[in-house]
Amino acid sequence: MDISSPTKTSAKPLSGSFKTYWYAGKAEITSYKLEQVRYGEIRDGRAVLVYVTEDFLPVEQVKSDDPNKENISVLKLNATKKFNTGIYPYSIMQSSFYPVANNQHALKVSASIQEWCGQTYMQLNNRSDFEVRLHSYFQSEGDQNSHLEKTILENELWNQLRIDPKSLPVGDLEIIPAFEYLRLKHKNLKAYAAEANLEQGTYRIYYPDLKRELTIHFNPDFPFDILSWEETYPDSGEILSTKATKLKILKTDYWNKNSNAFERLRDSLQI
């Protein structure tokens, strides 16, 4: 499958292992020890990746409340980070909704960043093109609406890897970098030239113009869980690296475990 083209067409049947693992009514929650680059220093924190399948409405592009033949099954990733910069905390969340059919780009991607100075929110919807809305407390960014030609989204690759790492795009590509990176570094929202390669259990993307490299280490066997990642780029005049290393993994229907009695599960995730 040529995933580098703007439109993907051929859907690959889901394996029995995939259906058993991802349609058991539970999410996969994985915690990571985080070393986050910010303002020229490394900050200790925690990252959490929450993967779960759900029914998605293709027109409204929100989670479906009821069974519907028009629903699209997606593998959703909610990726969160929490760390402190001196006296004040940062909270980051990115969400990507990627069809399990692995035959088109993510239907929706969003990212929010909260800290004591303010907050930003960016959302992409996959329609006739990519429709993007940005809300920011920075004067230079403000509230923006834009349209982009469809191309590879770095955010969607984290979902695609979990479905079929062999389908990940490689070679010389055009990729829209992770929304988190674009907002933290105040970079223009566009596709950047990138070089990607896939080895046994390792996927690497390098953006020459940004001098940024992302390396993801994952289990080469199903369910292709993510073991660690490293993101290196210039920050405050230095080349620094954000690193995340797997701590614990938990399969659970967390949405049914919202009473105080289940706070102990946070201890099992070391968060």
KOLTI-500924 format. One record per residue (C-alpha): residue number from 1; x, y, z; residue in one letter. Coordinates in Angstrom, 1 decimal. Layout:
// residues N
<atom><num>NUM</num><u>X</u><v>Y</v><w>Z</w><residuo>a</residuo></atom>
...
// end
This chain:
// residues 271
<atom><num>1</num><u>0.0</u><v>0.0</v><w>0.0</w><residuo>m</residuo></atom>
<atom><num>2</num><u>1.4</u><v>3.4</v><w>-1.0</w><residuo>d</residuo></atom>
<atom><num>3</num><u>0.7</u><v>5.3</v><w>2.2</w><residuo>i</residuo></atom>
<atom><num>4</num><u>2.6</u><v>8.3</v><w>1.1</w><residuo>s</residuo></atom>
<atom><num>5</num><u>0.0</u><v>9.3</v><w>-1.5</w><residuo>s</residuo></atom>
<atom><num>6</num><u>-2.7</u><v>11.8</v><w>-0.3</w><residuo>p</residuo></atom>
<atom><num>7</num><u>-5.5</u><v>9.2</v><w>-0.6</w><residuo>t</residuo></atom>
<atom><num>8</num><u>-5.3</u><v>5.6</v><w>0.5</w><residuo>k</residuo></atom>
<atom><num>9</num><u>-7.7</u><v>3.1</v><w>-1.0</w><residuo>t</residuo></atom>
<atom><num>10</num><u>-7.1</u><v>-0.6</v><w>-0.3</w><residuo>s</residuo></atom>
<atom><num>11</num><u>-8.2</u><v>-1.9</v><w>3.1</w><residuo>a</residuo></atom>
<atom><num>12</num><u>-6.5</u><v>-4.9</v><w>4.7</w><residuo>k</residuo></atom>
<atom><num>13</num><u>-8.7</u><v>-7.4</v><w>6.6</w><residuo>p</residuo></atom>
<atom><num>14</num><u>-8.1</u><v>-7.4</v><w>10.3</w><residuo>l</residuo></atom>
<atom><num>15</num><u>-6.5</u><v>-10.4</v><w>11.8</w><residuo>s</residuo></atom>
<atom><num>16</num><u>-8.1</u><v>-12.6</v><w>14.5</w><residuo>g</residuo></atom>
<atom><num>17</num><u>-5.4</u><v>-11.5</v><w>16.9</w><residuo>s</residuo></atom>
<atom><num>18</num><u>-6.2</u><v>-7.9</v><w>16.3</w><residuo>f</residuo></atom>
<atom><num>19</num><u>-9.9</u><v>-8.4</v><w>16.8</w><residuo>k</residuo></atom>
<atom><num>20</num><u>-9.3</u><v>-10.4</v><w>20.0</w><residuo>t</residuo></atom>
<atom><num>21</num><u>-6.9</u><v>-7.8</v><w>21.5</w><residuo>y</residuo></atom>
<atom><num>22</num><u>-8.6</u><v>-4.5</v><w>20.4</w><residuo>w</residuo></atom>
<atom><num>23</num><u>-12.3</u><v>-5.4</v><w>20.5</w><residuo>y</residuo></atom>
<atom><num>24</num><u>-12.4</u><v>-6.8</v><w>24.1</w><residuo>a</residuo></atom>
<atom><num>25</num><u>-14.1</u><v>-3.7</v><w>25.5</w><residuo>g</residuo></atom>
<atom><num>26</num><u>-10.9</u><v>-2.5</v><w>27.1</w><residuo>k</residuo></atom>
<atom><num>27</num><u>-8.3</u><v>0.2</v><w>26.5</w><residuo>a</residuo></atom>
<atom><num>28</num><u>-4.6</u><v>-0.3</v><w>26.6</w><residuo>e</residuo></atom>
<atom><num>29</num><u>-2.9</u><v>2.2</v><w>29.0</w><residuo>i</residuo></atom>
<atom><num>30</num><u>0.9</u><v>2.5</v><w>29.1</w><residuo>t</residuo></atom>
<atom><num>31</num><u>2.9</u><v>4.7</v><w>31.4</w><residuo>s</residuo></atom>
<atom><num>32</num><u>6.3</u><v>6.1</v><w>30.6</w><residuo>y</residuo></atom>
<atom><num>33</num><u>9.1</u><v>7.8</v><w>32.5</w><residuo>k</residuo></atom>
<atom><num>34</num><u>9.4</u><v>11.2</v><w>30.7</w><residuo>l</residuo></atom>
<atom><num>35</num><u>12.5</u><v>13.4</v><w>30.3</w><residuo>e</residuo></atom>
<atom><num>36</num><u>11.0</u><v>16.4</v><w>28.5</w><residuo>q</residuo></atom>
<atom><num>37</num><u>13.0</u><v>19.2</v><w>26.8</w><residuo>v</residuo></atom>
<atom><num>38</num><u>11.6</u><v>22.7</v><w>27.6</w><residuo>r</residuo></atom>
<atom><num>39</num><u>13.4</u><v>26.1</v><w>27.8</w><residuo>y</residuo></atom>
<atom><num>40</num><u>16.8</u><v>24.6</v><w>27.3</w><residuo>g</residuo></atom>
<atom><num>41</num><u>16.6</u><v>22.1</v><w>30.2</w><residuo>e</residuo></atom>
<atom><num>42</num><u>15.4</u><v>18.5</v><w>30.7</w><residuo>i</residuo></atom>
<atom><num>43</num><u>12.3</u><v>18.2</v><w>32.9</w><residuo>r</residuo></atom>
<atom><num>44</num><u>11.2</u><v>15.0</v><w>34.7</w><residuo>d</residuo></atom>
<atom><num>45</num><u>7.6</u><v>13.9</v><w>34.2</w><residuo>g</residuo></atom>
<atom><num>46</num><u>5.2</u><v>11.2</v><w>33.1</w><residuo>r</residuo></atom>
<atom><num>47</num><u>3.7</u><v>10.3</v><w>29.7</w><residuo>a</residuo></atom>
<atom><num>48</num><u>0.8</u><v>8.0</v><w>29.1</w><residuo>v</residuo></atom>
<atom><num>49</num><u>-0.4</u><v>6.5</v><w>25.9</w><residuo>l</residuo></atom>
<atom><num>50</num><u>-4.1</u><v>5.4</v><w>25.9</w><residuo>v</residuo></atom>
<atom><num>51</num><u>-5.1</u><v>3.3</v><w>22.9</w><residuo>y</residuo></atom>
<atom><num>52</num><u>-8.7</u><v>2.1</v><w>22.4</w><residuo>v</residuo></atom>
<atom><num>53</num><u>-11.0</u><v>1.2</v><w>19.5</w><residuo>t</residuo></atom>
<atom><num>54</num><u>-14.3</u><v>3.1</v><w>19.1</w><residuo>e</residuo></atom>
<atom><num>55</num><u>-17.0</u><v>3.8</v><w>16.5</w><residuo>d</residuo></atom>
<atom><num>56</num><u>-16.5</u><v>7.2</v><w>14.8</w><residuo>f</residuo></atom>
<atom><num>57</num><u>-19.0</u><v>9.2</v><w>12.8</w><residuo>l</residuo></atom>
<atom><num>58</num><u>-17.3</u><v>10.1</v><w>9.5</w><residuo>p</residuo></atom>
<atom><num>59</num><u>-19.3</u><v>13.3</v><w>8.9</w><residuo>v</residuo></atom>
<atom><num>60</num><u>-19.5</u><v>14.8</v><w>12.3</w><residuo>e</residuo></atom>
<atom><num>61</num><u>-16.1</u><v>13.3</v><w>13.2</w><residuo>q</residuo></atom>
<atom><num>62</num><u>-16.9</u><v>12.6</v><w>16.8</w><residuo>v</residuo></atom>
<atom><num>63</num><u>-17.4</u><v>9.4</v><w>18.7</w><residuo>k</residuo></atom>
<atom><num>64</num><u>-20.7</u><v>7.7</v><w>17.9</w><residuo>s</residuo></atom>
<atom><num>65</num><u>-23.2</u><v>7.3</v><w>20.7</w><residuo>d</residuo></atom>
<atom><num>66</num><u>-25.1</u><v>4.5</v><w>19.0</w><residuo>d</residuo></atom>
<atom><num>67</num><u>-24.5</u><v>1.7</v><w>16.5</w><residuo>p</residuo></atom>
<atom><num>68</num><u>-24.8</u><v>2.9</v><w>13.0</w><residuo>n</residuo></atom>
<atom><num>69</num><u>-23.9</u><v>1.3</v><w>9.6</w><residuo>k</residuo></atom>
<atom><num>70</num><u>-22.1</u><v>4.6</v><w>8.7</w><residuo>e</residuo></atom>
<atom><num>71</num><u>-19.8</u><v>4.3</v><w>11.7</w><residuo>n</residuo></atom>
<atom><num>72</num><u>-16.1</u><v>3.9</v><w>11.0</w><residuo>i</residuo></atom>
<atom><num>73</num><u>-14.0</u><v>1.8</v><w>13.4</w><residuo>s</residuo></atom>
<atom><num>74</num><u>-11.0</u><v>3.8</v><w>14.5</w><residuo>v</residuo></atom>
<atom><num>75</num><u>-8.0</u><v>3.1</v><w>16.7</w><residuo>l</residuo></atom>
<atom><num>76</num><u>-7.9</u><v>6.2</v><w>19.0</w><residuo>k</residuo></atom>
<atom><num>77</num><u>-4.7</u><v>7.4</v><w>20.7</w><residuo>l</residuo></atom>
<atom><num>78</num><u>-4.8</u><v>9.9</v><w>23.6</w><residuo>n</residuo></atom>
<atom><num>79</num><u>-1.2</u><v>10.7</v><w>24.4</w><residuo>a</residuo></atom>
<atom><num>80</num><u>-0.6</u><v>12.8</v><w>27.5</w><residuo>t</residuo></atom>
<atom><num>81</num><u>2.4</u><v>14.4</v><w>29.2</w><residuo>k</residuo></atom>
<atom><num>82</num><u>2.7</u><v>16.1</v><w>32.5</w><residuo>k</residuo></atom>
<atom><num>83</num><u>5.9</u><v>17.9</v><w>33.7</w><residuo>f</residuo></atom>
<atom><num>84</num><u>6.9</u><v>21.0</v><w>35.6</w><residuo>n</residuo></atom>
<atom><num>85</num><u>9.0</u><v>24.0</v><w>34.4</w><residuo>t</residuo></atom>
<atom><num>86</num><u>10.2</u><v>25.5</v><w>37.6</w><residuo>g</residuo></atom>
<atom><num>87</num><u>7.2</u><v>26.7</v><w>39.6</w><residuo>i</residuo></atom>
<atom><num>88</num><u>4.6</u><v>26.0</v><w>37.0</w><residuo>y</residuo></atom>
<atom><num>89</num><u>3.2</u><v>22.8</v><w>35.4</w><residuo>p</residuo></atom>
<atom><num>90</num><u>2.7</u><v>21.8</v><w>31.8</w><residuo>y</residuo></atom>
<atom><num>91</num><u>-0.1</u><v>19.5</v><w>30.6</w><residuo>s</residuo></atom>
<atom><num>92</num><u>-0.1</u><v>18.3</v><w>27.0</w><residuo>i</residuo></atom>
<atom><num>93</num><u>-2.6</u><v>16.0</v><w>25.2</w><residuo>m</residuo></atom>
<atom><num>94</num><u>-2.7</u><v>14.9</v><w>21.6</w><residuo>q</residuo></atom>
<atom><num>95</num><u>-5.5</u><v>12.8</v><w>20.2</w><residuo>s</residuo></atom>
<atom><num>96</num><u>-5.6</u><v>11.0</v><w>16.8</w><residuo>s</residuo></atom>
<atom><num>97</num><u>-8.4</u><v>9.0</v><w>15.3</w><residuo>f</residuo></atom>
<atom><num>98</num><u>-7.2</u><v>6.5</v><w>12.7</w><residuo>y</residuo></atom>
<atom><num>99</num><u>-9.3</u><v>4.0</v><w>10.7</w><residuo>p</residuo></atom>
<atom><num>100</num><u>-8.4</u><v>0.4</v><w>11.6</w><residuo>v</residuo></atom>
<atom><num>101</num><u>-8.8</u><v>-0.4</v><w>7.9</w><residuo>a</residuo></atom>
<atom><num>102</num><u>-5.5</u><v>1.5</v><w>7.5</w><residuo>n</residuo></atom>
<atom><num>103</num><u>-6.7</u><v>2.8</v><w>4.1</w><residuo>n</residuo></atom>
<atom><num>104</num><u>-6.9</u><v>6.6</v><w>4.7</w><residuo>q</residuo></atom>
<atom><num>105</num><u>-5.4</u><v>9.4</v><w>6.8</w><residuo>h</residuo></atom>
<atom><num>106</num><u>-6.5</u><v>10.1</v><w>10.3</w><residuo>a</residuo></atom>
<atom><num>107</num><u>-10.0</u><v>11.4</v><w>10.4</w><residuo>l</residuo></atom>
<atom><num>108</num><u>-9.2</u><v>13.8</v><w>13.1</w><residuo>k</residuo></atom>
<atom><num>109</num><u>-6.2</u><v>15.0</v><w>15.1</w><residuo>v</residuo></atom>
<atom><num>110</num><u>-6.2</u><v>17.5</v><w>18.0</w><residuo>s</residuo></atom>
<atom><num>111</num><u>-3.7</u><v>18.8</v><w>20.5</w><residuo>a</residuo></atom>
<atom><num>112</num><u>-4.0</u><v>21.0</v><w>23.6</w><residuo>s</residuo></atom>
<atom><num>113</num><u>-1.3</u><v>22.5</v><w>25.8</w><residuo>i</residuo></atom>
<atom><num>114</num><u>-2.0</u><v>24.1</v><w>29.2</w><residuo>q</residuo></atom>
<atom><num>115</num><u>0.4</u><v>26.0</v><w>31.5</w><residuo>e</residuo></atom>
<atom><num>116</num><u>0.1</u><v>29.0</v><w>33.7</w><residuo>w</residuo></atom>
<atom><num>117</num><u>0.7</u><v>31.5</v><w>30.9</w><residuo>c</residuo></atom>
<atom><num>118</num><u>-2.3</u><v>30.2</v><w>29.0</w><residuo>g</residuo></atom>
<atom><num>119</num><u>-3.4</u><v>27.5</v><w>26.7</w><residuo>q</residuo></atom>
<atom><num>120</num><u>-3.5</u><v>26.5</v><w>23.0</w><residuo>t</residuo></atom>
<atom><num>121</num><u>-5.7</u><v>24.2</v><w>21.0</w><residuo>y</residuo></atom>
<atom><num>122</num><u>-5.3</u><v>22.9</v><w>17.5</w><residuo>m</residuo></atom>
<atom><num>123</num><u>-7.7</u><v>20.6</v><w>15.6</w><residuo>q</residuo></atom>
<atom><num>124</num><u>-7.5</u><v>19.0</v><w>12.2</w><residuo>l</residuo></atom>
<atom><num>125</num><u>-10.5</u><v>17.4</v><w>10.4</w><residuo>n</residuo></atom>
<atom><num>126</num><u>-10.0</u><v>15.2</v><w>7.4</w><residuo>n</residuo></atom>
<atom><num>127</num><u>-12.6</u><v>16.3</v><w>4.8</w><residuo>r</residuo></atom>
<atom><num>128</num><u>-12.1</u><v>17.3</v><w>1.2</w><residuo>s</residuo></atom>
<atom><num>129</num><u>-8.8</u><v>18.6</v><w>2.4</w><residuo>d</residuo></atom>
<atom><num>130</num><u>-7.3</u><v>19.0</v><w>5.9</w><residuo>f</residuo></atom>
<atom><num>131</num><u>-9.3</u><v>21.7</v><w>7.7</w><residuo>e</residuo></atom>
<atom><num>132</num><u>-7.4</u><v>23.1</v><w>10.7</w><residuo>v</residuo></atom>
<atom><num>133</num><u>-8.4</u><v>25.4</v><w>13.5</w><residuo>r</residuo></atom>
<atom><num>134</num><u>-5.9</u><v>27.0</v><w>15.9</w><residuo>l</residuo></atom>
<atom><num>135</num><u>-6.8</u><v>28.8</v><w>19.1</w><residuo>h</residuo></atom>
<atom><num>136</num><u>-3.9</u><v>30.4</v><w>21.1</w><residuo>s</residuo></atom>
<atom><num>137</num><u>-3.3</u><v>33.0</v><w>23.7</w><residuo>y</residuo></atom>
<atom><num>138</num><u>-0.2</u><v>34.3</v><w>21.7</w><residuo>f</residuo></atom>
<atom><num>139</num><u>-0.9</u><v>37.5</v><w>19.7</w><residuo>q</residuo></atom>
<atom><num>140</num><u>1.3</u><v>36.2</v><w>16.8</w><residuo>s</residuo></atom>
<atom><num>141</num><u>-0.9</u><v>33.1</v><w>16.5</w><residuo>e</residuo></atom>
<atom><num>142</num><u>-4.4</u><v>34.1</v><w>17.8</w><residuo>g</residuo></atom>
<atom><num>143</num><u>-7.4</u><v>32.3</v><w>16.2</w><residuo>d</residuo></atom>
<atom><num>144</num><u>-6.7</u><v>30.9</v><w>12.8</w><residuo>q</residuo></atom>
<atom><num>145</num><u>-8.5</u><v>28.7</v><w>10.2</w><residuo>n</residuo></atom>
<atom><num>146</num><u>-6.5</u><v>27.1</v><w>7.4</w><residuo>s</residuo></atom>
<atom><num>147</num><u>-6.6</u><v>24.4</v><w>4.8</w><residuo>h</residuo></atom>
<atom><num>148</num><u>-3.9</u><v>22.0</v><w>3.8</w><residuo>l</residuo></atom>
<atom><num>149</num><u>-3.5</u><v>19.4</v><w>1.1</w><residuo>e</residuo></atom>
<atom><num>150</num><u>-3.7</u><v>15.9</v><w>2.5</w><residuo>k</residuo></atom>
<atom><num>151</num><u>-0.4</u><v>14.3</v><w>3.3</w><residuo>t</residuo></atom>
<atom><num>152</num><u>1.2</u><v>12.1</v><w>6.0</w><residuo>i</residuo></atom>
<atom><num>153</num><u>0.5</u><v>13.2</v><w>9.6</w><residuo>l</residuo></atom>
<atom><num>154</num><u>3.2</u><v>12.4</v><w>12.2</w><residuo>e</residuo></atom>
<atom><num>155</num><u>0.4</u><v>12.0</v><w>14.7</w><residuo>n</residuo></atom>
<atom><num>156</num><u>-1.3</u><v>9.3</v><w>12.8</w><residuo>e</residuo></atom>
<atom><num>157</num><u>1.8</u><v>7.2</v><w>12.5</w><residuo>l</residuo></atom>
<atom><num>158</num><u>1.6</u><v>6.2</v><w>16.1</w><residuo>w</residuo></atom>
<atom><num>159</num><u>-1.8</u><v>4.6</v><w>15.4</w><residuo>n</residuo></atom>
<atom><num>160</num><u>-0.7</u><v>3.1</v><w>12.1</w><residuo>q</residuo></atom>
<atom><num>161</num><u>2.3</u><v>1.4</v><w>13.8</w><residuo>l</residuo></atom>
<atom><num>162</num><u>0.0</u><v>-0.4</v><w>16.2</w><residuo>r</residuo></atom>
<atom><num>163</num><u>-2.1</u><v>-1.8</v><w>13.3</w><residuo>i</residuo></atom>
<atom><num>164</num><u>0.7</u><v>-2.8</v><w>10.9</w><residuo>d</residuo></atom>
<atom><num>165</num><u>4.2</u><v>-1.4</v><w>11.3</w><residuo>p</residuo></atom>
<atom><num>166</num><u>5.2</u><v>-2.9</v><w>7.9</w><residuo>k</residuo></atom>
<atom><num>167</num><u>2.8</u><v>-0.4</v><w>6.3</w><residuo>s</residuo></atom>
<atom><num>168</num><u>4.6</u><v>2.7</v><w>7.8</w><residuo>l</residuo></atom>
<atom><num>169</num><u>5.9</u><v>5.1</v><w>5.1</w><residuo>p</residuo></atom>
<atom><num>170</num><u>9.6</u><v>5.0</v><w>4.4</w><residuo>v</residuo></atom>
<atom><num>171</num><u>12.0</u><v>7.0</v><w>2.1</w><residuo>g</residuo></atom>
<atom><num>172</num><u>11.9</u><v>10.7</v><w>1.2</w><residuo>d</residuo></atom>
<atom><num>173</num><u>8.5</u><v>12.0</v><w>2.3</w><residuo>l</residuo></atom>
<atom><num>174</num><u>6.5</u><v>15.1</v><w>3.1</w><residuo>e</residuo></atom>
<atom><num>175</num><u>5.1</u><v>14.9</v><w>6.7</w><residuo>i</residuo></atom>
<atom><num>176</num><u>3.2</u><v>17.3</v><w>8.9</w><residuo>i</residuo></atom>
<atom><num>177</num><u>5.1</u><v>17.1</v><w>12.2</w><residuo>p</residuo></atom>
<atom><num>178</num><u>3.4</u><v>16.3</v><w>15.6</w><residuo>a</residuo></atom>
<atom><num>179</num><u>1.0</u><v>19.0</v><w>16.7</w><residuo>f</residuo></atom>
<atom><num>180</num><u>2.7</u><v>19.1</v><w>20.1</w><residuo>e</residuo></atom>
<atom><num>181</num><u>6.0</u><v>20.0</v><w>18.5</w><residuo>y</residuo></atom>
<atom><num>182</num><u>4.5</u><v>22.6</v><w>16.2</w><residuo>l</residuo></atom>
<atom><num>183</num><u>2.9</u><v>24.4</v><w>19.1</w><residuo>r</residuo></atom>
<atom><num>184</num><u>5.7</u><v>24.2</v><w>21.6</w><residuo>l</residuo></atom>
<atom><num>185</num><u>8.2</u><v>25.5</v><w>19.0</w><residuo>k</residuo></atom>
<atom><num>186</num><u>5.8</u><v>27.9</v><w>17.2</w><residuo>h</residuo></atom>
<atom><num>187</num><u>6.5</u><v>26.4</v><w>13.8</w><residuo>k</residuo></atom>
<atom><num>188</num><u>4.4</u><v>27.0</v><w>10.7</w><residuo>n</residuo></atom>
<atom><num>189</num><u>1.7</u><v>24.4</v><w>10.2</w><residuo>l</residuo></atom>
<atom><num>190</num><u>2.7</u><v>22.7</v><w>6.9</w><residuo>k</residuo></atom>
<atom><num>191</num><u>4.3</u><v>19.5</v><w>5.5</w><residuo>a</residuo></atom>
<atom><num>192</num><u>8.1</u><v>19.4</v><w>5.9</w><residuo>y</residuo></atom>
<atom><num>193</num><u>10.6</u><v>17.3</v><w>3.9</w><residuo>a</residuo></atom>
<atom><num>194</num><u>11.4</u><v>14.2</v><w>5.9</w><residuo>a</residuo></atom>
<atom><num>195</num><u>13.4</u><v>11.0</v><w>5.7</w><residuo>e</residuo></atom>
<atom><num>196</num><u>11.9</u><v>7.8</v><w>7.3</w><residuo>a</residuo></atom>
<atom><num>197</num><u>13.3</u><v>4.3</v><w>7.7</w><residuo>n</residuo></atom>
<atom><num>198</num><u>12.0</u><v>1.2</v><w>9.4</w><residuo>l</residuo></atom>
<atom><num>199</num><u>14.1</u><v>-1.5</v><w>11.0</w><residuo>e</residuo></atom>
<atom><num>200</num><u>13.3</u><v>-4.4</v><w>13.2</w><residuo>q</residuo></atom>
<atom><num>201</num><u>11.4</u><v>-2.7</v><w>16.1</w><residuo>g</residuo></atom>
<atom><num>202</num><u>12.6</u><v>0.8</v><w>15.3</w><residuo>t</residuo></atom>
<atom><num>203</num><u>11.0</u><v>3.6</v><w>13.2</w><residuo>y</residuo></atom>
<atom><num>204</num><u>12.9</u><v>6.8</v><w>12.6</w><residuo>r</residuo></atom>
<atom><num>205</num><u>11.9</u><v>10.1</v><w>11.0</w><residuo>i</residuo></atom>
<atom><num>206</num><u>14.3</u><v>12.9</v><w>10.3</w><residuo>y</residuo></atom>
<atom><num>207</num><u>13.3</u><v>16.5</v><w>9.2</w><residuo>y</residuo></atom>
<atom><num>208</num><u>16.4</u><v>18.2</v><w>7.7</w><residuo>p</residuo></atom>
<atom><num>209</num><u>15.0</u><v>21.7</v><w>7.7</w><residuo>d</residuo></atom>
<atom><num>210</num><u>13.9</u><v>21.4</v><w>11.4</w><residuo>l</residuo></atom>
<atom><num>211</num><u>17.0</u><v>19.4</v><w>12.5</w><residuo>k</residuo></atom>
<atom><num>212</num><u>14.6</u><v>17.2</v><w>14.3</w><residuo>r</residuo></atom>
<atom><num>213</num><u>14.6</u><v>13.4</v><w>14.6</w><residuo>e</residuo></atom>
<atom><num>214</num><u>12.0</u><v>11.2</v><w>16.1</w><residuo>l</residuo></atom>
<atom><num>215</num><u>12.8</u><v>7.5</v><w>16.9</w><residuo>t</residuo></atom>
<atom><num>216</num><u>10.2</u><v>5.1</v><w>18.2</w><residuo>i</residuo></atom>
<atom><num>217</num><u>11.2</u><v>1.7</v><w>19.6</w><residuo>h</residuo></atom>
<atom><num>218</num><u>8.4</u><v>-0.9</v><w>19.6</w><residuo>f</residuo></atom>
<atom><num>219</num><u>7.8</u><v>-4.6</v><w>20.0</w><residuo>n</residuo></atom>
<atom><num>220</num><u>8.2</u><v>-6.1</v><w>16.6</w><residuo>p</residuo></atom>
<atom><num>221</num><u>5.6</u><v>-8.8</v><w>17.4</w><residuo>d</residuo></atom>
<atom><num>222</num><u>1.9</u><v>-8.2</v><w>17.8</w><residuo>f</residuo></atom>
<atom><num>223</num><u>0.5</u><v>-6.1</v><w>19.5</w><residuo>p</residuo></atom>
<atom><num>224</num><u>3.5</u><v>-3.9</v><w>18.5</w><residuo>f</residuo></atom>
<atom><num>225</num><u>3.5</u><v>-2.0</v><w>21.9</w><residuo>d</residuo></atom>
<atom><num>226</num><u>5.7</u><v>1.0</v><w>22.1</w><residuo>i</residuo></atom>
<atom><num>227</num><u>8.7</u><v>0.5</v><w>24.4</w><residuo>l</residuo></atom>
<atom><num>228</num><u>10.3</u><v>4.0</v><w>24.2</w><residuo>s</residuo></atom>
<atom><num>229</num><u>10.8</u><v>7.0</v><w>22.0</w><residuo>w</residuo></atom>
<atom><num>230</num><u>13.3</u><v>9.8</v><w>21.6</w><residuo>e</residuo></atom>
<atom><num>231</num><u>12.8</u><v>13.2</v><w>20.0</w><residuo>e</residuo></atom>
<atom><num>232</num><u>15.9</u><v>15.4</v><w>19.3</w><residuo>t</residuo></atom>
<atom><num>233</num><u>15.9</u><v>19.0</v><w>18.1</w><residuo>y</residuo></atom>
<atom><num>234</num><u>17.4</u><v>22.4</v><w>18.7</w><residuo>p</residuo></atom>
<atom><num>235</num><u>16.1</u><v>24.2</v><w>21.8</w><residuo>d</residuo></atom>
<atom><num>236</num><u>17.6</u><v>27.4</v><w>23.3</w><residuo>s</residuo></atom>
<atom><num>237</num><u>20.7</u><v>27.1</v><w>21.2</w><residuo>g</residuo></atom>
<atom><num>238</num><u>21.4</u><v>23.5</v><w>22.1</w><residuo>e</residuo></atom>
<atom><num>239</num><u>20.5</u><v>20.1</v><w>20.6</w><residuo>i</residuo></atom>
<atom><num>240</num><u>18.5</u><v>18.3</v><w>23.3</w><residuo>l</residuo></atom>
<atom><num>241</num><u>16.5</u><v>15.1</v><w>23.5</w><residuo>s</residuo></atom>
<atom><num>242</num><u>13.2</u><v>14.3</v><w>25.0</w><residuo>t</residuo></atom>
<atom><num>243</num><u>13.0</u><v>10.7</v><w>26.1</w><residuo>k</residuo></atom>
<atom><num>244</num><u>10.2</u><v>8.4</v><w>27.2</w><residuo>a</residuo></atom>
<atom><num>245</num><u>10.8</u><v>4.9</v><w>28.6</w><residuo>t</residuo></atom>
<atom><num>246</num><u>8.0</u><v>2.3</v><w>29.3</w><residuo>k</residuo></atom>
<atom><num>247</num><u>7.1</u><v>1.7</v><w>32.9</w><residuo>l</residuo></atom>
<atom><num>248</num><u>3.8</u><v>-0.3</v><w>33.1</w><residuo>k</residuo></atom>
<atom><num>249</num><u>1.0</u><v>-1.4</v><w>30.9</w><residuo>i</residuo></atom>
<atom><num>250</num><u>-2.7</u><v>-2.0</v><w>31.9</w><residuo>l</residuo></atom>
<atom><num>251</num><u>-5.6</u><v>-3.3</v><w>29.9</w><residuo>k</residuo></atom>
<atom><num>252</num><u>-8.8</u><v>-2.0</v><w>31.5</w><residuo>t</residuo></atom>
<atom><num>253</num><u>-12.2</u><v>-0.4</v><w>30.8</w><residuo>d</residuo></atom>
<atom><num>254</num><u>-11.0</u><v>2.7</v><w>32.7</w><residuo>y</residuo></atom>
<atom><num>255</num><u>-14.2</u><v>4.6</v><w>32.0</w><residuo>w</residuo></atom>
<atom><num>256</num><u>-16.0</u><v>2.3</v><w>34.4</w><residuo>n</residuo></atom>
<atom><num>257</num><u>-13.4</u><v>2.8</v><w>37.1</w><residuo>k</residuo></atom>
<atom><num>258</num><u>-14.0</u><v>6.4</v><w>38.1</w><residuo>n</residuo></atom>
<atom><num>259</num><u>-14.7</u><v>5.9</v><w>41.8</w><residuo>s</residuo></atom>
<atom><num>260</num><u>-12.2</u><v>6.6</v><w>44.6</w><residuo>n</residuo></atom>
<atom><num>261</num><u>-11.8</u><v>2.9</v><w>45.1</w><residuo>a</residuo></atom>
<atom><num>262</num><u>-9.9</u><v>2.6</v><w>41.8</w><residuo>f</residuo></atom>
<atom><num>263</num><u>-7.3</u><v>5.2</v><w>42.6</w><residuo>e</residuo></atom>
<atom><num>264</num><u>-5.0</u><v>2.3</v><w>43.5</w><residuo>r</residuo></atom>
<atom><num>265</num><u>-4.8</u><v>1.5</v><w>39.8</w><residuo>l</residuo></atom>
<atom><num>266</num><u>-2.8</u><v>4.7</v><w>39.3</w><residuo>r</residuo></atom>
<atom><num>267</num><u>-0.2</u><v>3.2</v><w>41.6</w><residuo>d</residuo></atom>
<atom><num>268</num><u>0.0</u><v>0.1</v><w>39.4</w><residuo>s</residuo></atom>
<atom><num>269</num><u>0.8</u><v>2.4</v><w>36.5</w><residuo>l</residuo></atom>
<atom><num>270</num><u>3.4</u><v>4.4</v><w>38.6</w><residuo>q</residuo></atom>
<atom><num>271</num><u>1.6</u><v>7.7</v><w>37.8</w><residuo>i</residuo></atom>
// end
